[in-house]
Amino acid sequence: MAGVEFLKGHGTENDFVLLPDADGELDLTDALVRALCDRQRGLGADGVLRVVRTAKLADAPAGVEAAEWFMDYRNADGSIAEMCGNGVRVFAHYLVRQGLAQVGEFPVGTRAGIRPVIAHADGTVTVDMGPVTVFGRSTATLGGREYPGVAVDVGNPHLVCPLDGGLEDLDLTRQPGYDPAVFPRGVNIEFVRTLAPGKLRMRVHERGVGETRSCGTGTVATAAAALHLTGHNTGEVTVDILGGQVRVTVEDQRATLTGPAVLVASGTLDQSWWDSFRAS
């Protein structure tokens, strides 16, 4: 084997390394994921998407058998995450580009369950993000200041903190503090400003990654929290992030996320480089 095939893509500049692995043969260790995502010693990315047939995934969760393809998502620190909205868009776009799925609707397996997607002819993708649950209030701390927020579950945990101003001044190079009793497995923390009715601007610190230019589940959580704080359970919201703009629709039993997906490059990872991290 001369090397390991990869692709690089992004959804609103939340970037990923894709590893085609239809038969589930790659030994994807935490150290290898960290190396792949490192922007100095690897390819650089916010996470890794392994493209594997659901039937070939040894640890596939129950209930995803109906999806032919499974998005095995890893954060940049090597940890496994339940769901990634931007990642699903890139994953679906890749399947269509490779002829593994057709433009239109099809299911994608994730650790948060099956996510139906609609791949549009213009390259955008709409993802059915499933139910969104506002489950309480909590507080983030950053720079010695407390930021009250709304706790939201989108298949993974979020804390959405509304701001009146100062969004651009936040130092998100540091991990914001949070209450581990509320978020025992960590949390994605969004800071958000309302620009106009139905329009938000967001920055996000993702668990296991740091600040990213976009977070798909984070935009959904932010939209749901903003609607909740204005006394609404449903509605449509556009969310501006550092990497662009997405549209979120929150309904009674589900939310959808629509935005672009881009494949940037493809190539082959050197086998000796791969093996050096696989063994660590």
C-alpha positions, 0 to 999 in steps of 0.5 A: 500500500503506497499511502492513505487516501485523504480529502480536505473540505470545509463547511463555512470554513469549519475544516475537516480531513476526510478519510475514505475507508469503506470497509473499516480497515483504517486503524485511526488512533487518537495520536494519529487524529491529533497529528492529522489535525495539527496545522504544523506537522499534519494537514491541519483541520478542526476534525477528521471524518472517516467515511465508512459503510455502517455495516463495516463499523464495529462500534456502530450505535443501535438504530443507524442500520438504515444508513449505508454510510456512517460519519465516524467523526473525531475532534482535533484532540482525537476524541470521538464526538456524537455529531457535527452539523458542518461535518455532515454537510461536507460528508454528504457532499463528498458522497455525491461527488464520488457517486456514492449517493445522488443529489436529493435526500438520503440518510447519514449515520452518526453517533447521534443517530441517523441524520437525513440530508438533502444534497442540492445541485448547487453544492449546498446541503440541508441536514435534518439535525433531529430534535433540539432540547433546551434543558436549563440554564448555566454559566460560562466563565471567561477572563474572570467574568461570568456569562449566563447561558442557555443549555441546549442539546443537539445530540451533543451539549451546548451552552449559548451565552447571549451578549449585548456587545463585545463579541469581537473582543472575546479571547477564545484562545482559552477554554471557557469555564463551565459547570461539570455537573451540568456538562459532565462530558464537556460542552461547546460554548457559543457567544451570540449577539442579536443583529436583527429579528431572525439574524444572529452573529456567533462565535464558538469554542468547541470542546476538544478543538478550541475556537472554530470558524463555524460549528453546525450544531452550535448554530442550531443550538444558538438559534433554538436558544434565541427563539426560546429567550423570546418565547418561541419554540419554532422559527427560522434564523440566519446565523453569521459565523466567522466562516460565512452564514447558515440558515437554521429552521427550528420546528416542533420535533426537529431542526434543519441546517442549510449551508455550503459544503466545499471539497478543497483538495485530495491526495495521499498521505505518506505511508511511513508518516501514517505508520509512525503515528499509528503506533504511538 
